[in-house]
Amino acid sequence: MFVNYIRRIGQKQPLFAQYCDGRKVSCPGLMTQWGSEELAQQGYSAIDILRYFYGDDIFLDTAYRVQGVPISYPGEPLLVGSRGEDVRVIQSQLNTISNTYQAIPKLRIDGIFGEATREAVKTFQSIFNLPETGVVDLATWYQISQIYVAVEQLAEL
């Protein structure tokens, strides 16, 4: 998820690329939503569209390691009886989220997915309009990750 970025040839840092809609907001020299759509309709590739707006000296790069991004989904749902580091991660993230969303009960971070973790997951799912299964499936995992990152950033303000 966040490993691809734009950079200029000869530079290490990512290019700060931004765009506007181009209809309600004018942004001369920057990529526009509708301008890029028109180029796509003409058959331009994604990299060609980016180069149209930002110059021929850019390319897409991939970071091999990204810090600050939660770990990826473990590949199988976490449910009552699951154990290990993935459960510990979810318990920790839910505890952080519960500082902002206080309806989510605090958990003991022990790496054991028991009834308390199930109830915390169900409460999280209810708050964020997910099916209330108490199981951390792919959708729930990434929603927890997304909200965790958001509340972590709020805490830094």
C-alpha positions in Angstrom: 0.0 0.0 0.0 2.1 3.1 0.4 5.4 1.9 -1.2 5.2 3.5 -4.6 6.1 7.1 -5.1 7.1 9.6 -7.8 10.6 11.0 -7.8 12.8 12.9 -10.1 15.9 11.4 -11.7 18.9 12.1 -9.6 16.9 12.8 -6.4 16.2 10.5 -3.5 13.2 12.2 -1.9 9.7 11.7 -3.3 8.2 14.5 -5.5 5.5 16.5 -3.7 2.8 16.0 -6.3 -0.6 17.6 -5.8 -3.5 18.4 -8.0 -6.8 20.2 -8.0 -10.1 19.5 -9.7 -9.4 22.1 -12.4 -13.0 23.3 -12.6 -13.8 24.8 -9.3 -10.2 25.5 -8.3 -7.6 26.7 -10.7 -4.0 25.5 -10.2 -1.8 26.5 -13.1 1.1 24.2 -13.6 -0.3 21.4 -11.4 -2.1 18.3 -12.4 -5.9 18.6 -12.6 -8.4 15.9 -12.0 -10.3 16.5 -15.2 -7.2 17.2 -17.2 -5.7 13.9 -16.2 -9.0 12.2 -17.1 -9.0 13.7 -20.5 -5.5 12.4 -21.1 -6.5 9.0 -19.9 -9.4 9.0 -22.4 -6.9 9.8 -25.1 -4.9 6.7 -24.2 -2.1 8.2 -22.1 -0.7 5.8 -19.5 -0.5 6.8 -15.9 3.3 7.6 -16.1 2.7 9.6 -19.3 0.0 11.6 -17.5 2.3 12.3 -14.6 5.1 13.3 -17.0 2.7 15.6 -18.9 2.2 17.6 -15.7 5.5 17.2 -13.8 8.1 16.8 -16.6 10.0 14.0 -18.4 12.5 13.6 -15.6 10.2 11.7 -13.2 9.6 8.0 -12.7 7.8 5.8 -10.3 9.9 4.2 -7.6 9.2 1.6 -4.9 10.4 1.8 -1.3 11.7 -1.5 0.1 10.9 -0.5 3.6 8.3 2.0 4.9 8.3 3.1 8.5 5.2 4.2 10.3 2.8 2.0 8.2 1.0 -0.7 10.1 1.9 -4.3 9.2 0.0 -6.1 6.5 -3.0 -8.4 6.9 -1.7 -11.8 8.1 -3.6 -13.7 5.4 -6.2 -15.3 7.5 -9.0 -14.0 9.8 -8.2 -13.5 13.5 -11.0 -14.9 15.7 -11.5 -16.4 19.1 -8.7 -18.9 19.7 -6.2 -17.1 17.5 -2.8 -16.4 19.1 0.4 -14.6 18.3 1.9 -11.3 17.3 -0.9 -10.4 14.8 -3.4 -10.6 17.7 -1.1 -8.5 19.9 -0.9 -5.9 17.1 -4.7 -5.7 16.8 -5.1 -5.5 20.6 -2.6 -2.7 20.8 -4.1 -0.7 17.9 -7.6 -1.1 19.4 -6.4 0.2 22.7 -4.9 3.3 21.0 -8.2 3.8 19.1 -10.1 3.5 22.3 -8.5 6.6 23.6 -10.5 8.5 21.0 -13.5 6.1 20.7 -14.1 5.3 24.3 -17.0 2.9 23.6 -14.2 0.4 22.6 -13.1 -1.4 25.7 -9.5 -1.5 26.7 -7.8 -4.8 26.2 -5.0 -6.8 27.9 -2.3 -7.0 25.2 -1.5 -10.7 25.6 -1.7 -12.0 22.0 -4.7 -14.2 22.8 -7.9 -13.5 20.9 -10.5 -14.2 23.6 -14.0 -12.9 24.3 -12.8 -9.5 25.4 -10.9 -9.0 22.1 -14.0 -10.3 20.2 -16.2 -7.7 21.9 -13.8 -4.9 21.3 -13.6 -5.9 17.6 -17.4 -6.0 17.4 -17.7 -2.6 19.0 -15.1 -1.2 16.5 -17.1 -2.8 13.6 -20.3 -1.2 14.9 -18.8 2.2 15.1 -17.2 2.0 11.6 -20.2 0.4 9.9 -18.6 -3.0 9.3 -20.4 -6.3 9.7 -20.4 -7.0 13.5 -18.8 -10.4 13.4 -16.1 -10.0 16.1 -13.7 -11.5 13.5 -10.8 -9.5 12.2 -11.1 -10.2 8.5 -9.3 -8.3 5.7 -11.7 -5.3 5.7 -11.7 -5.0 9.5 -7.9 -5.3 9.7 -7.4 -2.5 7.2 -10.1 -0.3 8.8 -8.4 -0.8 12.2 -5.0 0.1 10.6 -6.5 3.2 9.0 -8.2 4.5 12.1 -5.1 3.7 14.2 -2.9 5.8 11.9 -5.4 8.6 12.0 -5.7 8.7 15.8 -2.0 8.4 16.2 -1.6 11.5 14.0 -4.2 13.3 16.0 -2.2 12.6 19.2 0.8 14.2 17.7 -0.9 17.5 17.1 
